[in-house]
Amino acid sequence: MCLCTGFFLFVGCSDKDYYDPTPDPDPTDVGSNPSGLNFSTTQEVKFDLNYDAPKGFVSVFDVYAEYPLDANGELRSNVTPIAGGINVVGTSQLSRVIPSYVTELYAYSSSLFVPQLSYAKIENGRAVFSQVDIDAAVSAGASSRSIGDKKVDKYLTSVDDFYAWTENGHYRNDLINPDVTLTIAPEVFTAISQAFPPGKRVDPIFYRDATVEIVKENKDQGGAKVYVSVISAGGSYNNSLSYFTYNGDKEFKDFSTEEINNLKVINVFRYADVINNTIVNKNAGLTPGKYAQLLYLDEEGNYSEIFPVNTKIGWVLHSNAFVNQISDVNPAREWLYSTPEWNTPGKYGNNFTIFFQTTDNEGNPFNCFGFEDMPNGGDGDCNDVIFHVLTDPIDAIAPPPSIDPDPIETEEAIKGILAFEDNWPRQGDYDLNDVVVEYNSTVTYVQDGETVNGGVPVGEGDITVKSVKDVFSFIHTGATFNNAFSYKVNIPRSKVKSVKIDGEDYATIPDGAGFVIELCPNVREVITPMTYGVTPKVYTVDMEFVDGAVLQDGFSQLAAPYNPFISPRETAGAEIHLPMYEPTSKANRSYFGTADDRSDQSTLWYVSGENNKYPFAIHLSGTNDGFVVPKEAAKIYVTYPRYSSWVDSNMTTDRDWYLYPAQ
């Protein structure tokens, strides 16, 4: 707007580079009844991500508005998530504010034990996610990320089908002990998922020989019993697991070639996988917590349930050796040993295993080993298949290094555009370019401490907001008013540890149950007015929250863009907020209901007449790249032709109107 003399007297601006010489018709004669339109471009959606995993299991996720995977099964570089966070199975109450034009969602997780890709259609404000059958998507020609060549994601389920294979190739079920089951605590799965994420080479301390050695016996039985369960299978191959034993002082790494060849190798799982019902013709699989009992083979060829003290148990992963079509194991495929010295080196050397211990909340130890299943070394994450070794007594084996996971953290990115008219309470020209602000917000969520108590999160185990980084960029001002930009944060100041603007401590202004940040005292002084394509003025605001004070659940409604507003210096006490957003306690409320404003100061704020199609301010959710600032004195629909149909339909059609500027 261009101020001549007095408040509310305007003429056209003269900037030849930006002024449109053919302005829109005269302003609308505003009706007496208030408009009920909120001009919102957002929707609140509840996410149902309760995967088929133990109640209390913690995973991270990102949500995309389009299929996010490329033909190689990797995340595409040209898509960004519109939401994200941390999910606790069965307990999280997840909701997010996302653009209203989004109708379908894809949830991607890098965590083990849950589907890597799930899909949901938004219906009645709710998104119930179900696993994407990536195999089917590939067959249909869709770009996808399969974690294997011909397999979909695998995760925890409840179907069992055990098989075993002796050294003579005969199938038998006597290794399976249906009486030995264990409900593995969710904190165990969470710790493993965090310590060994897919696609990332593991910490060298766990990248080690996975030989199990019996060091303690049960006095009543004169040795130890040993059981094995598959607890994770996220690799690309159909693998088979075998084991071999030796009782004596010699280490496997010191065996001669002849001694290696004379070992009796016993297959315990012909198909070392977690079953997934979406896999066609895959009727063999294992459920975590169901165990096969290993048998000790002595020098005379006798099998026994008891492993003597000093017995060493080594492992062989037959890489991609399970032949599904004939339900057989091909022993000619590559053998990957738990003893590194026996392996042909891959790109990370000759160690293909991890060996580690974690505990549940009761302190019970879980000794586990995992394999990298690709003979060339793959990605070195060694989580392609992970097994739990259970013993009687429970502390019968020499413990491997313990994993000590850090708190789980993840980030969520939020972005948008804020555009204001500064002539309120009179209508302006509705070019919505008097102050234009781009924001990019990064929220950091954290989960630490105990995760569950009987499946319910407790105390410090809740998911909280650790910090928020908000970057505000002033990209245009088409006004001669000296407008300040501020925003109110509807979070008690007592829950905020610190606020910094561009690295300097900032003293917030109390306002009701929240506080105000006065970010820019005069937009005209930080960017050149009425000039298209100026170098933006950027402010970075860092808020750090008191530990555990702000929960993830519900934070989406309090996050950026917060409650933003501009304040023209020429009008004392005037604040211009988004429609239906309440002014701060400093606002001069005598302006409401005057001139062209029809606010009732209770439920209706910053609204015009019911016949007026334009707001005093607007928030454009989920976009900032490629935003075209409207021309001076030309109503918003001139720059964005789909705007009118959006308003005329009561915001039900063309919800993405601001993504399509006029050509």
C-alpha positions as CSV (number, residue, x, y, z in Angstrom):
1,M,0.0,0.0,0.0
2,C,1.1,3.6,-0.6
3,L,0.2,6.2,2.0
4,C,-0.5,9.8,0.9
5,T,-2.0,11.8,3.7
6,G,-3.9,10.6,6.8
7,F,-4.8,7.1,7.7
8,F,-6.5,5.0,5.0
9,L,-6.0,7.4,2.1
10,F,-4.3,5.6,-0.7
11,V,-3.3,6.0,-4.3
12,G,-1.4,3.8,-6.7
13,C,2.3,3.3,-6.3
14,S,4.7,4.4,-9.0
15,D,7.4,1.8,-9.0
16,K,7.6,1.0,-12.7
17,D,9.3,-2.4,-12.1
18,Y,6.5,-3.7,-10.0
19,Y,3.3,-1.7,-10.4
20,D,0.6,-3.2,-12.5
21,P,-1.0,-0.4,-14.6
22,T,-4.3,-2.2,-14.9
23,P,-5.5,-2.7,-11.4
24,D,-8.6,-4.6,-10.4
25,P,-12.0,-3.0,-10.1
26,D,-13.0,-0.9,-7.2
27,P,-13.1,-2.5,-3.7
28,T,-16.0,-4.7,-2.8
29,D,-18.9,-3.1,-0.9
30,V,-18.6,-5.2,2.2
31,G,-21.8,-6.7,3.5
32,S,-23.0,-6.3,7.0
33,N,-23.0,-10.0,8.0
34,P,-19.6,-11.5,8.9
35,S,-17.9,-14.0,6.7
36,G,-17.6,-17.5,8.2
37,L,-14.6,-18.4,6.0
38,N,-11.3,-19.1,7.8
39,F,-9.3,-19.2,4.5
40,S,-7.3,-22.1,6.0
41,T,-5.0,-24.1,3.8
42,T,-4.3,-26.8,6.5
43,Q,-6.0,-29.8,8.0
44,E,-5.3,-31.8,11.2
45,V,-4.9,-35.5,10.5
46,K,-4.6,-38.3,13.1
47,F,-2.1,-40.9,12.2
48,D,-2.7,-44.6,13.0
49,L,0.8,-46.2,12.8
50,N,0.2,-49.1,15.1
51,Y,2.3,-51.6,13.3
52,D,2.2,-55.4,14.0
53,A,5.1,-54.9,16.4
54,P,5.3,-55.2,20.2
55,K,3.3,-52.7,22.1
56,G,5.8,-50.1,23.3
57,F,8.2,-50.5,20.4
58,V,9.7,-47.1,19.4
59,S,10.4,-46.2,15.8
60,V,11.0,-43.1,13.8
61,F,9.0,-42.1,10.7
62,D,8.6,-39.5,7.9
63,V,5.4,-38.9,6.0
64,Y,5.3,-37.9,2.3
65,A,2.4,-36.6,0.2
66,E,3.6,-38.7,-2.8
67,Y,5.3,-42.0,-3.5
68,P,8.8,-41.3,-2.2
69,L,10.9,-44.1,-3.7
70,D,12.8,-44.4,-6.9
71,A,13.3,-47.3,-9.2
72,N,16.4,-48.4,-7.2
73,G,14.4,-48.6,-4.0
74,E,16.0,-45.4,-2.5
75,L,14.4,-42.3,-1.2
76,R,14.0,-39.8,-4.1
77,S,16.1,-36.7,-3.9
78,N,13.3,-34.5,-5.2
79,V,10.8,-35.2,-2.5
80,T,10.6,-33.9,1.1
81,P,8.5,-35.1,3.9
82,I,5.6,-33.1,5.1
83,A,5.6,-34.5,8.6
84,G,7.6,-36.8,10.8
85,G,8.2,-37.9,14.4
86,I,8.6,-40.8,16.8
87,N,6.0,-43.5,17.2
88,V,5.5,-45.8,20.2
89,V,3.4,-48.7,19.0
90,G,0.0,-48.9,20.7
91,T,0.4,-45.8,22.8
92,S,1.2,-42.7,20.6
93,Q,-1.6,-40.3,19.9
94,L,-0.1,-38.9,16.7
95,S,-1.7,-36.0,14.8
96,R,-0.1,-33.5,12.4
97,V,-1.2,-30.3,10.7
98,I,-0.6,-30.7,7.0
99,P,-1.7,-29.0,3.8
100,S,-5.4,-29.3,3.1
101,Y,-4.8,-30.4,-0.5
102,V,-3.1,-33.6,0.6
103,T,-5.4,-36.7,0.3
104,E,-2.9,-39.6,0.4
105,L,0.1,-40.3,2.6
106,Y,3.2,-42.5,2.6
107,A,4.9,-43.3,5.8
108,Y,8.6,-44.2,5.5
109,S,10.6,-45.6,8.5
110,S,14.3,-46.4,8.7
111,S,13.7,-48.4,11.9
112,L,14.0,-52.2,12.0
113,F,10.9,-54.4,12.9
114,V,8.3,-52.1,11.2
115,P,7.4,-51.8,7.5
116,Q,9.7,-49.4,5.7
117,L,6.8,-48.1,3.6
118,S,3.1,-47.8,4.5
119,Y,0.2,-46.1,2.8
120,A,-2.9,-44.3,4.0
121,K,-5.8,-42.4,2.4
122,I,-7.1,-39.6,4.6
123,E,-10.7,-40.1,5.5
124,N,-12.6,-38.0,8.0
125,G,-9.4,-36.5,9.4
126,R,-7.8,-39.9,10.0
127,A,-5.0,-41.8,8.2
128,V,-4.9,-45.6,8.9
129,F,-1.6,-46.8,7.4
130,S,-1.1,-50.3,6.0
131,Q,2.1,-51.9,4.6
132,V,2.9,-51.3,1.0
133,D,3.5,-54.5,-0.9
134,I,6.6,-53.3,-2.6
135,D,6.9,-56.5,-4.7
136,A,3.5,-55.9,-6.2
137,A,4.4,-52.2,-6.8
138,V,7.5,-53.2,-8.7
139,S,5.4,-55.7,-10.8
140,A,3.0,-52.9,-11.5
141,G,5.8,-50.6,-12.7
142,A,5.9,-48.3,-9.7
143,S,9.1,-46.9,-8.4
144,S,9.8,-48.6,-5.1
145,R,12.4,-49.4,-2.5
146,S,12.5,-53.1,-2.0
147,I,15.0,-54.1,0.7
148,G,15.7,-57.1,-1.5
149,D,15.6,-58.1,-5.1
150,K,12.2,-59.9,-4.9
151,K,11.0,-59.4,-1.4
152,V,8.8,-57.0,0.5
153,D,9.7,-55.6,3.9
154,K,9.6,-58.1,6.8
155,Y,8.6,-57.3,10.3
156,L,7.2,-58.9,13.5
157,T,4.2,-61.1,13.0
158,S,2.5,-64.1,14.6
159,V,2.8,-67.0,12.1
160,D,5.2,-69.8,12.7
161,D,6.6,-72.6,10.5
162,F,9.9,-74.1,11.6
163,Y,12.2,-76.3,9.6
164,A,15.6,-77.8,10.3
165,W,18.2,-79.5,8.1
166,T,20.8,-82.0,9.3
167,E,24.3,-82.3,7.8
168,N,23.0,-85.2,5.7
169,G,20.3,-83.0,4.1
170,H,17.4,-84.6,5.8
171,Y,14.6,-82.5,7.2
172,R,13.7,-82.9,10.9
173,N,11.7,-81.1,13.5
174,D,13.3,-82.4,16.6
175,L,15.4,-79.2,17.0
176,I,12.2,-77.3,17.5
177,N,11.0,-77.0,21.1
178,P,7.5,-75.6,21.2
179,D,7.6,-75.3,25.0
180,V,10.4,-72.7,24.9
181,T,8.9,-69.3,24.1
182,L,9.8,-65.9,25.3
183,T,8.0,-62.6,25.0
184,I,10.8,-60.3,24.0
185,A,10.3,-56.9,25.6
186,P,9.8,-53.9,23.3
187,E,12.8,-52.1,24.7
188,V,15.0,-54.9,23.4
189,F,13.7,-54.4,19.9
190,T,14.0,-50.6,20.3
191,A,17.6,-50.8,21.4
192,I,18.6,-53.1,18.5
193,S,16.7,-50.9,16.0
194,Q,18.5,-47.8,17.2
195,A,22.0,-49.4,17.4
196,F,21.9,-51.1,14.0
197,P,20.0,-48.9,11.5
198,P,19.6,-50.1,7.9
199,G,22.1,-49.0,5.4
200,K,24.7,-47.7,8.0
201,R,27.9,-49.6,8.8
202,V,27.9,-50.6,12.4
203,D,30.1,-49.3,15.2
204,P,33.4,-51.3,14.9
205,I,33.1,-52.4,18.6
206,F,30.2,-54.7,17.6
207,Y,31.7,-55.8,14.2
208,R,33.3,-58.9,15.5
209,D,33.5,-62.7,15.8
210,A,30.1,-64.0,16.9
211,T,31.3,-67.3,18.3
212,V,29.3,-68.3,21.4
213,E,31.3,-69.9,24.3
214,I,29.7,-71.8,27.2
215,V,31.4,-70.6,30.4
216,K,28.8,-71.5,33.1
217,E,26.7,-74.6,33.7
218,N,23.5,-75.5,35.4
219,K,24.8,-77.7,38.2
220,D,21.7,-80.0,38.0
221,Q,22.3,-80.8,34.4
222,G,26.0,-80.6,34.2
223,G,26.1,-78.0,31.3
224,A,23.9,-75.6,29.5
225,K,21.0,-75.8,27.1
226,V,21.0,-73.4,24.1
227,Y,18.2,-72.1,22.1
228,V,18.1,-69.7,19.1
229,S,15.3,-67.5,17.7
230,V,15.2,-65.2,14.7
231,I,14.3,-61.7,15.9
232,S,14.9,-59.6,12.8
233,A,15.1,-60.3,9.0
234,G,15.5,-57.3,6.8
235,G,17.9,-58.5,4.3
236,S,17.6,-59.0,0.6
237,Y,18.4,-62.8,0.5
238,N,16.6,-66.0,1.4
239,N,19.2,-67.2,3.9
240,S,19.7,-70.4,5.9
241,L,21.4,-70.7,9.3
242,S,23.6,-73.5,10.5
243,Y,25.9,-74.0,13.4
244,F,28.9,-76.2,14.4
245,T,30.5,-77.0,17.8
246,Y,33.8,-77.7,19.4
247,N,34.8,-78.5,23.0
248,G,38.4,-77.6,23.8
249,D,40.9,-74.8,24.3
250,K,41.6,-74.0,20.7
251,E,40.0,-71.0,19.0
252,F,38.2,-71.5,15.7
253,K,40.4,-68.9,14.1
254,D,43.4,-71.3,14.7
255,F,41.8,-74.3,13.0
256,S,43.5,-75.8,10.1
257,T,41.8,-76.3,6.8
258,E,41.5,-80.0,7.6
259,E,39.9,-79.3,10.9
260,I,37.5,-76.9,9.3
261,N,36.5,-79.5,6.7
262,N,35.9,-82.1,9.4
263,L,33.4,-80.0,11.4
264,K,29.8,-81.3,11.4
265,V,27.6,-78.4,10.3
266,I,24.0,-78.7,11.4
267,N,21.3,-76.6,9.9
268,V,18.9,-75.1,12.4
269,F,16.8,-72.8,10.1
270,R,16.6,-73.7,6.5
271,Y,14.7,-70.4,5.9
272,A,16.1,-67.9,8.5
273,D,13.4,-65.3,8.0
274,V,10.5,-63.7,9.7
275,I,7.4,-64.6,7.8
276,N,5.3,-62.0,6.0
277,N,1.9,-63.0,4.8
278,T,2.1,-60.8,1.7
279,I,4.9,-62.9,0.2
280,V,3.5,-65.4,-2.3
281,N,4.6,-69.0,-1.8
282,K,6.5,-68.2,1.4
283,N,5.1,-70.7,3.8
284,A,8.2,-70.9,6.0
285,G,9.1,-68.3,8.6
286,L,9.7,-67.7,12.2
287,T,8.2,-65.6,14.9
288,P,10.6,-63.8,17.3
289,G,10.4,-65.4,20.7
290,K,9.9,-68.9,19.4
291,Y,13.0,-71.0,19.8
292,A,14.8,-73.9,18.2
293,Q,16.8,-75.9,20.7
294,L,20.4,-76.6,19.5
295,L,21.9,-80.0,20.0
296,Y,25.5,-80.7,21.0
297,L,27.3,-83.2,18.8
298,D,30.1,-85.0,20.6
299,E,33.2,-86.7,19.1
300,E,31.4,-90.1,19.0
301,G,28.5,-88.6,16.9
302,N,26.0,-88.5,19.7
303,Y,23.5,-85.7,20.0
304,S,22.7,-84.2,23.4
305,E,20.7,-81.3,24.7
306,I,23.5,-80.3,27.1
307,F,26.5,-78.3,26.0
308,P,29.5,-78.8,28.2
309,V,31.4,-75.9,29.7
310,N,34.2,-74.7,27.2
311,T,32.0,-75.6,24.2
312,K,32.3,-73.1,21.4
313,I,29.4,-72.6,19.0
314,G,30.1,-71.1,15.6
315,W,27.6,-70.1,12.9
316,V,27.2,-70.3,9.2
317,L,24.9,-68.1,7.1
318,H,24.2,-69.8,3.8
319,S,23.8,-66.7,1.7
320,N,20.6,-66.7,-0.4
321,A,20.6,-70.5,-0.2
322,F,16.9,-71.2,0.5
323,V,15.3,-72.3,-2.7
324,N,11.6,-71.4,-2.3
325,Q,10.3,-73.3,-5.3
326,I,11.4,-76.7,-3.9
327,S,11.6,-75.8,-0.2
328,D,15.2,-76.8,-0.2
329,V,18.6,-75.4,0.8
330,N,21.4,-75.1,-1.7
331,P,24.7,-75.8,0.3
332,A,26.7,-74.7,-2.8
333,R,25.8,-71.1,-2.2
334,E,28.3,-68.8,-0.4
335,W,29.0,-69.7,3.3
336,L,29.5,-66.8,5.6
337,Y,31.1,-67.8,8.9
338,S,31.0,-66.2,12.3
339,T,34.8,-66.7,12.4
340,P,36.2,-63.8,10.2
341,E,39.4,-65.6,9.4
342,W,37.4,-68.3,7.4
343,N,35.7,-65.8,5.1
344,T,36.7,-64.4,1.7
345,P,37.1,-60.7,2.3
346,G,34.4,-58.3,1.1
347,K,34.7,-54.5,0.7
348,Y,34.7,-54.1,4.5
349,G,37.1,-57.0,5.2
350,N,36.3,-60.5,6.2
351,N,34.0,-59.9,9.2
352,F,30.3,-60.4,8.3
353,T,28.9,-60.6,11.9
354,I,28.0,-58.5,14.9
355,F,27.8,-59.8,18.4
356,F,26.2,-57.8,21.2
357,Q,24.2,-57.8,24.4
358,T,21.3,-55.7,25.5
359,T,18.9,-55.9,28.4
360,D,15.2,-55.4,29.1
361,N,13.8,-53.1,31.8
362,E,14.2,-56.0,34.3
363,G,17.9,-56.3,33.6
364,N,17.6,-59.7,31.8
365,P,20.4,-60.1,29.3
366,F,19.8,-60.7,25.6
367,N,22.8,-62.0,23.7
368,C,22.4,-61.6,20.0
369,F,24.3,-61.9,16.7
370,G,23.6,-60.7,13.3
371,F,24.9,-61.2,9.7
372,E,25.6,-59.1,6.7
373,D,24.2,-61.5,4.1
374,M,26.0,-60.3,0.9
375,P,29.3,-61.9,0.2
376,N,30.7,-58.7,-1.2
377,G,30.1,-57.0,2.2
378,G,26.8,-55.2,1.2
379,D,26.2,-52.0,3.2
380,G,28.0,-53.4,6.3
381,D,25.0,-52.8,8.6
382,C,25.1,-56.5,9.6
383,N,21.4,-56.5,10.4
384,D,20.1,-58.5,7.5
385,V,19.2,-61.3,9.9
386,I,19.6,-61.1,13.7
387,F,19.3,-64.0,16.1
388,H,18.9,-64.2,19.9
389,V,20.7,-66.9,21.8
390,L,18.8,-68.0,24.9
391,T,20.6,-70.3,27.4
392,D,19.8,-72.2,30.6
393,P,21.3,-70.9,32.8
394,I,20.6,-67.4,31.4
395,D,24.2,-66.3,32.0
396,A,25.8,-69.5,30.6
397,I,27.8,-67.8,27.8
398,A,30.6,-65.2,27.8
399,P,28.8,-61.9,27.3
400,P,29.6,-59.8,24.2
401,P,29.9,-56.0,24.3
402,S,26.7,-54.3,25.5
403,I,24.9,-51.7,23.4
404,D,24.0,-48.5,25.2
405,P,21.7,-46.6,22.9
406,D,21.5,-42.9,23.0
407,P,18.1,-41.1,23.2
408,I,16.2,-41.5,20.0
409,E,16.0,-38.3,18.1
410,T,14.4,-37.3,14.8
411,E,13.6,-34.1,13.0
412,E,10.4,-32.8,11.3
413,A,10.5,-30.0,8.7
414,I,7.6,-27.6,8.3
415,K,7.4,-24.8,5.8
416,G,5.0,-22.2,4.4
417,I,4.3,-18.6,3.3
418,L,2.6,-15.8,5.3
419,A,1.1,-12.9,3.4
420,F,-0.5,-9.8,4.8
421,E,-2.7,-6.8,3.9
422,D,-1.8,-3.9,6.1
423,N,-4.9,-1.6,5.7
424,W,-7.1,-3.4,8.3
425,P,-9.8,-2.7,9.5
426,R,-10.4,-1.4,6.0
427,Q,-10.1,-3.7,3.0
428,G,-7.1,-3.2,0.9
429,D,-6.4,-4.1,-2.7
430,Y,-6.1,-7.7,-1.6
431,D,-2.9,-8.3,-3.5
432,L,-1.7,-9.8,-0.2
433,N,1.9,-8.6,-0.8
434,D,2.3,-5.8,1.9
435,V,4.4,-8.2,4.0
436,V,5.4,-11.6,2.6
437,V,7.3,-13.9,4.9
438,E,8.7,-17.4,4.2
439,Y,9.3,-19.8,7.1
440,N,11.2,-23.0,7.4
441,S,10.8,-24.7,10.8
442,T,12.7,-27.8,12.1
443,V,11.3,-29.6,15.1
444,T,13.5,-32.0,17.0
445,Y,11.7,-34.8,18.9
446,V,13.4,-37.0,21.5
447,Q,12.6,-40.2,23.3
448,D,14.8,-41.4,26.2
449,G,14.6,-43.3,29.4
450,E,12.4,-46.4,29.9
451,T,9.9,-46.9,27.2
452,V,7.2,-49.0,28.7
453,N,5.6,-50.3,31.8
454,G,3.2,-53.1,30.8
455,G,3.1,-51.5,27.4
456,V,2.4,-48.0,28.6
457,P,5.0,-45.2,28.3
458,V,6.2,-44.0,31.6
459,G,7.7,-40.8,32.8
460,E,10.9,-39.8,31.0
461,G,10.1,-42.4,28.3
462,D,7.5,-40.1,26.8
463,I,8.2,-38.5,23.4
464,T,8.9,-34.8,23.8
465,V,10.0,-31.8,21.8
466,K,13.6,-31.0,22.4
467,S,14.0,-27.9,20.4
468,V,12.7,-25.9,17.4
469,K,14.6,-23.9,14.8
470,D,12.5,-21.4,12.9
471,V,14.0,-19.5,10.0
472,F,11.9,-16.5,8.9
473,S,12.8,-14.9,5.5
474,F,11.2,-11.6,4.6
475,I,10.9,-11.8,0.8
476,H,8.7,-8.8,-0.1
477,T,7.0,-5.7,1.2
478,G,4.6,-3.9,-1.1
479,A,3.7,-1.3,1.5
480,T,4.5,2.2,2.6
481,F,3.3,1.5,6.1
482,N,6.1,0.7,8.5
483,N,5.0,-2.8,9.5
484,A,6.5,-4.7,12.3
485,F,6.3,-8.5,12.3
486,S,5.8,-10.6,15.4
487,Y,4.3,-13.9,16.5
488,K,2.7,-15.4,19.6
489,V,3.8,-18.8,20.8
490,N,1.0,-20.5,22.7
491,I,3.3,-22.4,25.1
492,P,3.9,-21.4,28.7
493,R,7.2,-19.6,29.0
494,S,8.1,-21.8,32.0
495,K,8.4,-24.7,29.6
496,V,11.0,-23.0,27.4
497,K,14.6,-23.2,28.5
498,S,15.9,-20.5,26.1
499,V,15.1,-18.4,23.1
500,K,17.8,-17.0,20.8
501,I,17.5,-14.9,17.7
502,D,20.5,-15.1,15.4
503,G,22.5,-16.7,18.2
504,E,21.7,-14.0,20.8
505,D,19.6,-14.5,23.9
506,Y,16.1,-12.9,23.5
507,A,13.8,-11.8,26.3
508,T,10.3,-12.8,25.2
509,I,7.2,-10.8,26.1
510,P,4.6,-12.5,28.3
511,D,1.1,-12.7,26.9
512,G,-1.6,-14.7,28.6
513,A,-0.6,-18.4,28.7
514,G,2.1,-17.9,26.1
515,F,4.6,-15.3,24.9
516,V,5.3,-13.0,22.0
517,I,8.5,-12.7,19.9
518,E,8.8,-9.3,18.2
519,L,11.1,-10.4,15.4
520,C,11.3,-7.5,12.9
521,P,10.5,-3.9,14.0
522,N,10.1,-2.5,10.5
523,V,10.1,-4.7,7.4
524,R,10.7,-1.7,5.1
525,E,14.0,-1.1,6.8
526,V,15.4,-4.6,6.2
527,I,14.3,-5.2,2.6
528,T,13.7,-2.8,-0.3
529,P,10.0,-2.0,-0.6
530,M,8.0,-2.7,-3.8
531,T,10.9,-4.5,-5.5
532,Y,10.4,-8.0,-6.8
533,G,13.2,-10.5,-6.1
534,V,15.0,-8.7,-3.3
535,T,17.6,-10.5,-1.2
536,P,15.6,-11.7,1.7
537,K,16.2,-10.6,5.3
538,V,16.6,-13.8,7.3
539,Y,16.1,-14.3,11.1
540,T,16.9,-17.6,12.8
541,V,15.0,-18.3,16.1
542,D,16.1,-21.2,18.2
543,M,13.9,-22.3,21.1
544,E,15.1,-25.0,23.5
545,F,12.5,-26.6,25.7
546,V,12.8,-27.8,29.3
547,D,13.5,-31.5,29.3
548,G,10.2,-33.4,29.1
549,A,8.0,-30.3,29.3
550,V,6.5,-30.3,25.9
551,L,5.0,-33.5,24.5
552,Q,5.1,-34.5,20.9
553,D,1.4,-35.4,20.9
554,G,-0.5,-32.2,20.2
555,F,2.6,-30.0,19.5
556,S,1.7,-29.8,15.8
557,Q,-1.2,-27.4,16.7
558,L,1.3,-25.1,18.5
559,A,4.2,-25.1,16.1
560,A,5.1,-22.8,13.2
561,P,3.6,-20.6,11.9
562,Y,2.4,-20.0,15.5
563,N,0.1,-16.9,15.7
564,P,1.9,-14.5,13.4
565,F,0.9,-10.8,12.9
566,I,2.0,-7.5,11.6
567,S,1.6,-4.1,13.3
568,P,1.6,-0.9,11.3
569,R,3.4,1.8,13.2
570,E,1.1,4.4,11.8
571,T,-1.9,2.8,13.6
572,A,-1.4,2.6,17.3
573,G,-2.3,-0.8,18.7
574,A,-3.3,-2.3,15.4
575,E,-2.4,-6.0,14.9
576,I,-3.3,-7.9,11.8
577,H,-3.5,-11.7,12.4
578,L,-4.7,-14.6,10.3
579,P,-8.5,-15.1,10.1
580,M,-9.9,-16.5,13.4
581,Y,-6.6,-16.0,15.3
582,E,-7.0,-14.0,18.5
583,P,-5.0,-10.8,18.9
584,T,-2.5,-10.3,21.8
585,S,-3.3,-8.5,25.0
586,K,-1.6,-5.4,23.6
587,A,-3.9,-5.0,20.6
588,N,-6.4,-2.1,20.5
589,R,-9.6,-3.9,20.3
590,S,-11.7,-0.8,19.4
591,Y,-10.8,-1.3,15.8
592,F,-12.8,-4.6,15.6
593,G,-16.2,-4.2,14.0
594,T,-15.3,-0.9,12.4
595,A,-14.8,0.1,8.7
596,D,-14.8,-3.2,6.8
597,D,-14.0,-5.5,9.7
598,R,-16.9,-7.8,10.9
599,S,-15.2,-9.5,13.9
600,D,-17.4,-10.2,16.9
601,Q,-14.4,-10.5,19.3
602,S,-15.5,-13.9,20.6
603,T,-15.2,-16.6,17.9
604,L,-14.7,-14.5,14.8
605,W,-11.5,-12.5,14.4
606,Y,-10.2,-10.6,11.5
607,V,-13.1,-11.3,9.2
608,S,-14.8,-9.2,6.6
609,G,-18.3,-9.3,5.2
610,E,-19.9,-12.5,4.0
611,N,-19.8,-11.3,0.4
612,N,-16.0,-10.6,0.5
613,K,-13.8,-13.3,-0.9
614,Y,-10.5,-12.1,0.5
615,P,-8.8,-12.2,3.9
616,F,-6.6,-9.6,5.6
617,A,-3.9,-12.2,5.9
618,I,-3.3,-15.7,4.7
619,H,-1.1,-18.8,5.5
620,L,0.0,-20.9,2.6
621,S,0.9,-24.3,4.1
622,G,3.6,-26.6,2.8
623,T,5.2,-24.4,0.2
624,N,7.8,-21.7,-0.3
625,D,9.8,-22.9,-3.3
626,G,8.7,-21.1,-6.4
627,F,6.2,-18.8,-4.7
628,V,5.2,-15.9,-7.0
629,V,4.6,-12.6,-5.1
630,P,1.3,-11.1,-6.4
631,K,1.5,-7.9,-8.5
632,E,0.9,-4.6,-6.8
633,A,-2.8,-3.6,-6.7
634,A,-3.9,-6.8,-8.5
635,K,-6.1,-9.0,-6.4
636,I,-4.7,-12.4,-5.4
637,Y,-6.7,-14.2,-8.0
638,V,-4.9,-12.4,-10.8
639,T,-1.6,-14.0,-9.9
640,Y,-3.4,-17.3,-8.8
641,P,-6.4,-18.0,-11.1
642,R,-7.6,-21.0,-9.1
643,Y,-8.0,-18.9,-6.0
644,S,-11.6,-17.9,-6.8
645,S,-12.9,-21.4,-7.3
646,W,-11.3,-22.4,-4.0
647,V,-13.2,-19.6,-2.2
648,D,-16.4,-20.1,-4.1
649,S,-16.4,-23.8,-3.2
650,N,-16.0,-23.0,0.5
651,M,-12.4,-24.2,0.4
652,T,-13.4,-27.7,-0.8
653,T,-11.9,-27.7,-4.4
654,D,-8.6,-26.4,-5.7
655,R,-7.1,-26.6,-2.3
656,D,-3.7,-26.4,-4.0
657,W,-4.5,-23.2,-5.8
658,Y,-1.3,-21.4,-4.6
659,L,0.9,-24.0,-6.3
660,Y,-0.4,-22.8,-9.7
661,P,0.5,-19.1,-10.5
662,A,-0.6,-17.6,-13.8
663,Q,1.8,-18.3,-16.6
